[in-house]
Structure formats: structure tokens, C-alpha cells
Amino acid sequence: MKLKQQGFSLIELVIVIVILGLLAATAIPRFLNVTEDAQNASVEGVAGGLATAVGFVRAQWEVDGRRNTSVILDGTSVSLDTRFGFPTGVTNTSVTAMSNASCQEVFDNVLQSAPRNVLFNQDARDERYTVRVQGGAGGDAIGIDGSTVTNIDLCVYHQVASLVLNQNSGVPTPTPDLDTVGAKGVVYNPGTGQVLSFSND
């Protein structure tokens, strides 16, 4: 007795392909939103952690008498501007003299287990954030002595996943700033202690 092999008919195959196409069309946008949501949650988490750490530095400064240029936070010396009491790096003590390096020092020294980061003009392929100072972008603030300090610098931490990197060098292109389209990240104002997340979608 000979067995007859049977396969799927052309109509059955077309129906299956149509069903798979419909499922893919509805599932792909959901997966894209999951990635976007994860990136947003990551930025919010870093912003919350940085805000808490900045608050701890300020609290320690208050406890130490308000006039010291540095505090010890978890065994690490953190410098600050005595007019405000918020972290400004390891050796810098002025909110108007911040540099890329001092912004990176704030990120690395006040956060416990800070995310991997590099300066904005370095290879960022294996990093999570880039660091850049925006000179004078922090506006004005009133110090504890009542004087107004103008042109306060702003530290900007861009999430690498939201930037376009040069394929050869790994450096973000164009140079990331506060207006970079599609960029997400965190800004820190050392004059007010304010930490905000941003998204330029």
C-alpha cells in the first residue's frame, strides 16, 4: 500500500502569511515603544539618583557649617561653591568656572555606581552617557550672602542611546547640546542644585 503525501494548499499558505503579517504589524510598534519607555525610565532613574546625591552633599555642607569648600560624601571629597553649597567637582569651587571634567567629576563622585560615561568629544560606543558643560546656560541664582551670581554653567549628561555616533570614531555627531534633536538626558545646575531630565523628541 502506497501512502500519499499531502501538503498545504496555496490558499492555506496565503492565509497564514496574511495572519503573520497582521500580527507583525501590530507587535512591532509595541516593541519600539518598549525600547523608548526603557530609555526614558533609565534617564529618569539617573536624574532621581543625581538629585538625591546633590541633596546629600548640600545637607552635609549645612551640617558642616555652610562655609567649607568641600564635604566628604561616602569617603570621597566633593568640592562646592560656598555661595550655594552644591557639588562642583573635585577641585573646582565656582559655579561659573565649571568644565567638562568637573561636570564628569560631579557625576562620578556623587552618584554611587555612576553609569559609564565619557566626555562628549570622546568615543562613546561602550558608554551610557556623555558629559558636557554648557557655559553660562544655567542662568542666574542668589547665593546665601544675598548676591546674585550670573552666567552659571550647566552640566549636561546625554544618554548615548539617544545620540547618533560616528561609525568610525564613536564620537557623537553632531556635537550634542541642549537642542540636539532626539536626544535624552539629564541637566544639573550647580548654582540651584536643580536636576532635570529632558527629551528632545
LINPE-V805000 format. One record per residue. N is the residue number from 0. RES is the residue in three letters. OMEGA is omega in whole degrees, 0 to 359 (999 if undefined). Layout:
n: (N | N)
res: (RES | RES)
omega: (OMEGA | OMEGA)
//
This chain:
n: (0 | 1 | 2 | 3 | 4 | 5 | 6 | 7 | 8 | 9 | 10 | 11 | 12 | 13 | 14 | 15 | 16 | 17 | 18 | 19 | 20 | 21 | 22 | 23 | 24 | 25 | 26 | 27 | 28 | 29 | 30 | 31 | 32 | 33 | 34 | 35 | 36 | 37 | 38 | 39 | 40 | 41 | 42 | 43 | 44 | 45 | 46 | 47 | 48 | 49 | 50 | 51 | 52 | 53 | 54 | 55 | 56 | 57 | 58 | 59 | 60 | 61 | 62 | 63 | 64 | 65 | 66 | 67 | 68 | 69 | 70 | 71 | 72 | 73 | 74 | 75 | 76 | 77 | 78 | 79 | 80 | 81 | 82 | 83 | 84 | 85 | 86 | 87 | 88 | 89 | 90 | 91 | 92 | 93 | 94 | 95 | 96 | 97 | 98 | 99 | 100 | 101 | 102 | 103 | 104 | 105 | 106 | 107 | 108 | 109 | 110 | 111 | 112 | 113 | 114 | 115 | 116 | 117 | 118 | 119 | 120 | 121 | 122 | 123 | 124 | 125 | 126 | 127 | 128 | 129 | 130 | 131 | 132 | 133 | 134 | 135 | 136 | 137 | 138 | 139 | 140 | 141 | 142 | 143 | 144 | 145 | 146 | 147 | 148 | 149 | 150 | 151 | 152 | 153 | 154 | 155 | 156 | 157 | 158 | 159 | 160 | 161 | 162 | 163 | 164 | 165 | 166 | 167 | 168 | 169 | 170 | 171 | 172 | 173 | 174 | 175 | 176 | 177 | 178 | 179 | 180 | 181 | 182 | 183 | 184 | 185 | 186 | 187 | 188 | 189 | 190 | 191 | 192 | 193 | 194 | 195 | 196 | 197 | 198 | 199 | 200)
res: (MET | LYS | LEU | LYS | GLN | GLN | GLY | PHE | SER | LEU | ILE | GLU | LEU | VAL | ILE | VAL | ILE | VAL | ILE | LEU | GLY | LEU | LEU | ALA | ALA | THR | ALA | ILE | PRO | ARG | PHE | LEU | ASN | VAL | THR | GLU | ASP | ALA | GLN | ASN | ALA | SER | VAL | GLU | GLY | VAL | ALA | GLY | GLY | LEU | ALA | THR | ALA | VAL | GLY | PHE | VAL | ARG | ALA | GLN | TRP | GLU | VAL | ASP | GLY | ARG | ARG | ASN | THR | SER | VAL | ILE | LEU | ASP | GLY | THR | SER | VAL | SER | LEU | ASP | THR | ARG | PHE | GLY | PHE | PRO | THR | GLY | VAL | THR | ASN | THR | SER | VAL | THR | ALA | MET | SER | ASN | ALA | SER | CYS | GLN | GLU | VAL | PHE | ASP | ASN | VAL | LEU | GLN | SER | ALA | PRO | ARG | ASN | VAL | LEU | PHE | ASN | GLN | ASP | ALA | ARG | ASP | GLU | ARG | TYR | THR | VAL | ARG | VAL | GLN | GLY | GLY | ALA | GLY | GLY | ASP | ALA | ILE | GLY | ILE | ASP | GLY | SER | THR | VAL | THR | ASN | ILE | ASP | LEU | CYS | VAL | TYR | HIS | GLN | VAL | ALA | SER | LEU | VAL | LEU | ASN | GLN | ASN | SER | GLY | VAL | PRO | THR | PRO | THR | PRO | ASP | LEU | ASP | THR | VAL | GLY | ALA | LYS | GLY | VAL | VAL | TYR | ASN | PRO | GLY | THR | GLY | GLN | VAL | LEU | SER | PHE | SER | ASN | ASP)
omega: (183 | 179 | 180 | 178 | 178 | 178 | 178 | 177 | 180 | 180 | 178 | 179 | 179 | 180 | 179 | 180 | 178 | 180 | 178 | 177 | 178 | 178 | 180 | 181 | 179 | 184 | 185 | 178 | 178 | 179 | 178 | 178 | 179 | 178 | 179 | 179 | 180 | 178 | 179 | 180 | 178 | 179 | 180 | 178 | 179 | 179 | 179 | 179 | 180 | 179 | 179 | 181 | 177 | 177 | 178 | 179 | 180 | 180 | 179 | 177 | 178 | 181 | 183 | 174 | 172 | 183 | 181 | 183 | 177 | 174 | 175 | 180 | 181 | 177 | 180 | 177 | 180 | 179 | 178 | 178 | 185 | 177 | 186 | 178 | 179 | 186 | 180 | 178 | 180 | 180 | 181 | 180 | 180 | 180 | 178 | 179 | 178 | 177 | 175 | 182 | 181 | 174 | 177 | 178 | 177 | 182 | 185 | 188 | 179 | 178 | 171 | 183 | 180 | 177 | 177 | 183 | 175 | 174 | 187 | 183 | 179 | 179 | 185 | 186 | 181 | 184 | 179 | 181 | 168 | 184 | 178 | 173 | 174 | 185 | 176 | 184 | 181 | 177 | 184 | 175 | 179 | 180 | 182 | 178 | 178 | 180 | 178 | 178 | 182 | 176 | 177 | 180 | 182 | 176 | 181 | 180 | 181 | 174 | 184 | 181 | 181 | 182 | 173 | 181 | 174 | 185 | 182 | 186 | 184 | 180 | 178 | 180 | 355 | 179 | 184 | 173 | 184 | 183 | 182 | 182 | 178 | 184 | 175 | 178 | 185 | 173 | 179 | 178 | 183 | 177 | 180 | 183 | 183 | 177 | 182 | 171 | 179 | 177 | 182 | 180 | 999)
//
